[in-house]
Amino acid sequence: MYRSCECTGPGVARWLTDQGHDVASVYDENPGIDDSTVIAWASDETRILVTNDKDFGERVFRDRRAHAGVILLRLDDERTPHKISVLRDLLRDHSDRLEGNFVVATEDRIRFG
């Protein structure tokens, strides 16, 4: 089980919750907060941030922001079922490598940074 802070939409948050993860959803709890606040919130609560917003890469690398882990979904198909499919595969195959890492997941590739 992961503690996650999710900002990819309510469908992904529900799916993660249904899988037994402790989810704090930006969409449900703090809609409209800025990226700096989101990453600080996730870090403060030791949550892996799940997002499809590439600006978080800039925050982590350029601004050297502390984080408990970031999963960036860079998908051509942004529909919820597709996000869930890619996330399911990532959690199944790489769950031991997520904490503290910046992970970029595409349809056909996983990159750890």
N, C-alpha and C positions, 0 to 999 in steps of 0.2 A: 504494500500500500504506500502511496505517495501522498504527501501534502502538496497540493498544487494551487496555484493562483492562475486562473484561466481567463483569457480574453480573446477567445475565438468564437464565442457565441453560446447561447443557452443550450443548444443540442449537445455540444461537446461536453459542457459542464455536467449535464444530466447523465450522459454516458459514463463519464469518469466517476461520478458519484455512484451510479449503479454498479460499477466495477469494484466498489469498496474504497475508493480514494477519498481523502479528506479534501474537498474542493472549496475554495473561496472564489466566487465568480465576480469579476469586475462588472460584467453585464448586470448581474442581480444586486450586488452589494454597493458598488460605487461607480455607476455609469458616468462617463464624462471626465474622470480624473485623468491627469496628464501622465505621460509615460514615466517621468521621473518618480512620481508618487507610486505608480504601479510597481516598478522594480524595487523601490524601497520597502513597500508593503510586503511584497513576496520575500525579500531578503530578511526583513525583520521577523517574519513568521516562519522562516526556514521552509519556504514553499518553492517548488519548481514552477517557473513561469511557463505556461503554454500559450503561444501567441502565433499569429500570422502577420504581425507587424514588424517589418525589417528594421524599423527605427531602434528596436531593442538591441540589435547588434551594435549600432553606433553607441548607445548608452554604455554597453558592457565594455567594448574595446576602446573606443576613443576617449570616453569619459571615465573609464576604469571603475565602473560602478560595481560594488559588491553584489553578489547574487548567490542563491542556493542552487542554481541551475536554470537554464533557459532552453526550451524546446521551441524552435522557430519552424513552423510549417510553411514551406515555400512550394505551394502546389498550383498547378495549372487549373485544376478543378477545385474550387473553393466551397463546393456544397458540403453540408454537414456530414452526410454518409461517407463521403470520400475522406474528409479530415479524420473521421473516426477510424476508417480502415487503415490509414497510414499510421495513426497513433497507436492502434491496436498492435500492428506489426512491430513498431518501435518498442513498445512496452514489453512485448513478448521476447524479442530478440536482444534487446540492449538495456534492460532495466537496471542492470548492475553498473552501468556507465553514465547514468543521467545526473545524479547528484553532483553539483559543483561544476558541471560542464555546460558549455554552450553547444547545443546540438541543432544542426540544420537538417530537416527531413524533407526530401522531395519524393516524387512518385517512385523513383528508382535508385535513390542514393541517400545514405546517412553520413553526415560529416560531423566529427567532434572537433571542437576548437577550444 
